[in-house]
Amino acid sequence: MKKRTPLFAMVAAWVTIIAIAYATLTHVGFVYAIYFRLAPYLMRPAMQTYAHFEHVVAFACLGMLFGFAYPKRPLLVCVIVFGTAGLLEIMQTMTLDRHGTWIDALEKMAGGAVGIAIARTAERLRSARN
């Protein structure tokens, strides 16, 4: 019997990429609003520290979701996750109040790589049990 990729994983991955794109390209006030709501629960990190942490975590989740959504297509997953990180940073330079940087793109790509690695490891462990 052929295993099918769960529809939920695919939908979650694409919805997440849309949410990250919105947060990356929208007015900077949106990002600050999220920070000020979360800061009390995160021991009030500096905004710069929060931004670095957010980049890595958001793209780790994205990489993991795409890794689970398309487990047999690792090259596609890498192109989508790493391409999204680079493209969003380039697009961010076209907004009036945001700026894209190479450091931000590399942080996002590193987070994406961690997420992809976690998904690949989980899939291998699951297939080894069966």
C-alpha positions as CSV (number, residue, x, y, z in Angstrom):
1,M,0.0,0.0,0.0
2,K,1.4,3.4,-1.0
3,K,1.8,6.0,1.7
4,R,0.3,9.3,1.0
5,T,1.5,12.6,2.3
6,P,-1.0,14.1,4.7
7,L,-3.0,16.9,3.3
8,F,-2.7,18.7,6.6
9,A,1.1,18.9,6.4
10,M,0.9,20.4,2.9
11,V,-1.7,23.0,3.8
12,A,0.1,23.9,7.0
13,A,3.4,24.4,5.1
14,W,1.8,26.7,2.5
15,V,-0.2,28.7,5.0
16,T,3.0,29.1,7.1
17,I,4.9,30.4,4.1
18,I,2.1,32.9,3.4
19,A,2.1,34.1,7.1
20,I,5.9,34.5,7.1
21,A,5.7,36.5,3.8
22,Y,3.0,38.7,5.3
23,A,5.0,39.3,8.5
24,T,8.2,40.0,6.5
25,L,6.7,42.4,4.0
26,T,4.0,44.2,6.1
27,H,4.5,47.5,7.9
28,V,7.1,47.3,10.6
29,G,4.6,48.2,13.3
30,F,3.1,44.7,12.9
31,V,6.4,43.2,14.0
32,Y,6.7,45.5,16.9
33,A,3.2,44.7,18.1
34,I,4.0,41.0,18.1
35,Y,7.2,41.7,20.0
36,F,5.5,43.8,22.7
37,R,2.9,41.0,23.2
38,L,5.4,38.2,23.5
39,A,8.3,40.0,25.3
40,P,6.9,39.5,28.8
41,Y,6.7,35.8,28.2
42,L,10.3,35.7,26.8
43,M,12.0,37.5,29.6
44,R,12.0,40.8,27.6
45,P,14.8,40.2,25.2
46,A,16.3,43.1,23.3
47,M,14.4,43.7,20.0
48,Q,17.5,42.8,18.0
49,T,17.9,39.5,19.9
50,Y,14.2,38.8,19.4
51,A,14.5,39.4,15.7
52,H,17.4,36.9,15.3
53,F,15.6,34.3,17.4
54,E,12.4,34.9,15.4
55,H,14.1,34.4,12.1
56,V,15.6,31.1,13.1
57,V,12.5,29.7,14.8
58,A,10.1,30.8,12.0
59,F,12.2,29.2,9.3
60,A,12.9,26.1,11.3
61,C,9.2,25.6,11.6
62,L,8.8,26.2,7.9
63,G,11.6,23.8,7.0
64,M,10.1,21.1,9.3
65,L,6.6,21.6,7.8
66,F,7.8,21.4,4.2
67,G,10.0,18.4,5.2
68,F,7.0,16.5,6.5
69,A,4.8,17.7,3.6
70,Y,7.2,16.5,0.9
71,P,9.4,13.8,2.5
72,K,10.3,12.2,-0.9
73,R,11.4,15.5,-2.4
74,P,14.2,17.0,-0.4
75,L,15.6,19.1,-3.2
76,L,12.2,20.7,-3.7
77,V,12.0,21.4,0.0
78,C,15.4,23.0,0.1
79,V,14.7,25.2,-3.0
80,I,11.4,26.4,-1.5
81,V,12.7,27.1,2.0
82,F,16.1,28.6,1.1
83,G,14.6,30.4,-2.0
84,T,11.8,31.9,0.2
85,A,14.4,33.2,2.7
86,G,16.4,34.9,0.0
87,L,13.5,36.2,-2.0
88,L,11.7,37.7,1.0
89,E,14.9,39.6,2.0
90,I,15.2,40.9,-1.5
91,M,11.5,41.9,-1.5
92,Q,11.9,43.5,1.9
93,T,14.4,46.1,0.4
94,M,11.5,47.3,-1.8
95,T,9.3,48.3,1.1
96,L,9.4,51.8,2.5
97,D,10.0,51.0,6.2
98,R,11.9,47.6,6.1
99,H,15.3,46.5,5.0
100,G,16.6,43.1,3.9
101,T,20.1,42.0,5.0
102,W,22.3,39.1,4.2
103,I,22.6,38.3,7.9
104,D,18.8,38.0,8.1
105,A,18.7,35.8,5.0
106,L,21.5,33.5,6.4
107,E,19.7,33.3,9.8
108,K,16.5,32.2,8.0
109,M,18.4,29.7,5.8
110,A,20.1,28.2,8.9
111,G,16.8,27.9,10.7
112,G,15.3,26.3,7.6
113,A,18.2,23.8,7.4
114,V,17.6,22.8,11.0
115,G,13.9,22.3,10.4
116,I,14.6,20.2,7.2
117,A,17.1,18.1,9.1
118,I,14.7,17.5,12.0
119,A,11.9,16.4,9.5
120,R,14.3,14.1,7.6
121,T,15.6,12.5,10.8
122,A,12.0,12.0,12.1
123,E,11.0,10.4,8.8
124,R,14.0,8.1,8.8
125,L,13.3,7.0,12.4
126,R,9.7,6.4,11.5
127,S,10.6,4.3,8.5
128,A,13.2,2.3,10.4
129,R,10.5,1.3,12.9
130,N,8.2,0.0,10.2
